Amino acid sequence: MRIETITLEEVGSTNSFLANYHPLRPADITLVTAEHQTAGRGQRGNTWVSEAGKNLLFSLLVRPTELPAAHAFSLSEAIALSIREALLLTMNEDGDPKGGLTVKWPNDIYVDDQKIAGILIENGIHGHHIEHSIIGCGVNVNQKQWTDNLQGWTTGIVPVSLALLLNHEIVRDIVLDRIMNSFVSHYEQLLSGCFNVLHDEYLAALYHREGIHNYIDLTPSASSHEPFQACIVDIEPSGHLVLRDTSGNIRRYAFKEVAQLK
């Protein structure tokens, strides 16, 4: 698998860079990294602001043209698991195993109730298949302080980094190499159609996978945004979250239609 790597000192956003990148000979995977983003983007329309030179800011461009659009969420599962595995390896090597390192649906990475990484995926669909996918990632590695403006995330989210967890700075390139090694493996899995294997690994790594937890219905048809309690039943290939509430009702949500609470 041919990987092209582009290293930038500063860019508006690595996702936007790749959206306008049209090489004569596209690689299987194009990786763009940046030391600083001036207009980084996160999920739900949020900005992603990171202290320059401290964290991993990168995007991947892939062209899985044989991947059915109905299985687009497999890409989300692949990158989320790859980041989680790389962080687990780094923390375990340091003698600090973290059983609380999970994937919060759809694809944020959490250590207990603190966010250590976020992912923004933008797919180009052609007919019933994925023409291309741009996968933007921000991983907190060496940043130790956040202000409200610098955090740039949804109110109430508490950020954390590897340096804060391990009490020393980490070589970012090592973490990136580990992410890429895992991603290539998972990407080859989904290209070969092993969706169930990938999905089972994703489900096992989910935040709040077990037990009853609090949620808020954000759909326009909801009469109010009052919290409800439910357990996770499954994540559909489309990425929809399937819950069973405490009254036994099955609830199905797309991204941005429900919020998970602590």
Sequence and secondary structure as in RCSB ss.txt:
>XXXX:A:sequence
MRIETITLEEVGSTNSFLANYHPLRPADITLVTAEHQTAGRGQRGNTWVSEAGKNLLFSLLVRPTELPAAHAFSL
SEAIALSIREALLLTMNEDGDPKGGLTVKWPNDIYVDDQKIAGILIENGIHGHHIEHSIIGCGVNVNQKQWTDNL
QGWTTGIVPVSLALLLNHEIVRDIVLDRIMNSFVSHYEQLLSGCFNVLHDEYLAALYHREGIHNYIDLTPSASSH
EPFQACIVDIEPSGHLVLRDTSGNIRRYAFKEVAQLK
>XXXX:A:secstr
  EEEEEEEEES HHHHHHT   SS  SEEEEEEEEESS B GGG B    TTTSEEEEEEE  TTSBGGGTHHH
HHHHHHHHHHHHHHHHHHTT   TTEEEETTTEEEETTEEEEEEEEEEEEETTEEEEEEEEEEE SS     HHH
H S TT EE  HHHHHTS   HHHHHHHHHHHHHHHHHHHHTT HHHHHHHHHHTBTT SS EEEEE  TT S  
 EEEEEEEEE TT  EEEEETTS EEEE TTSEEE  
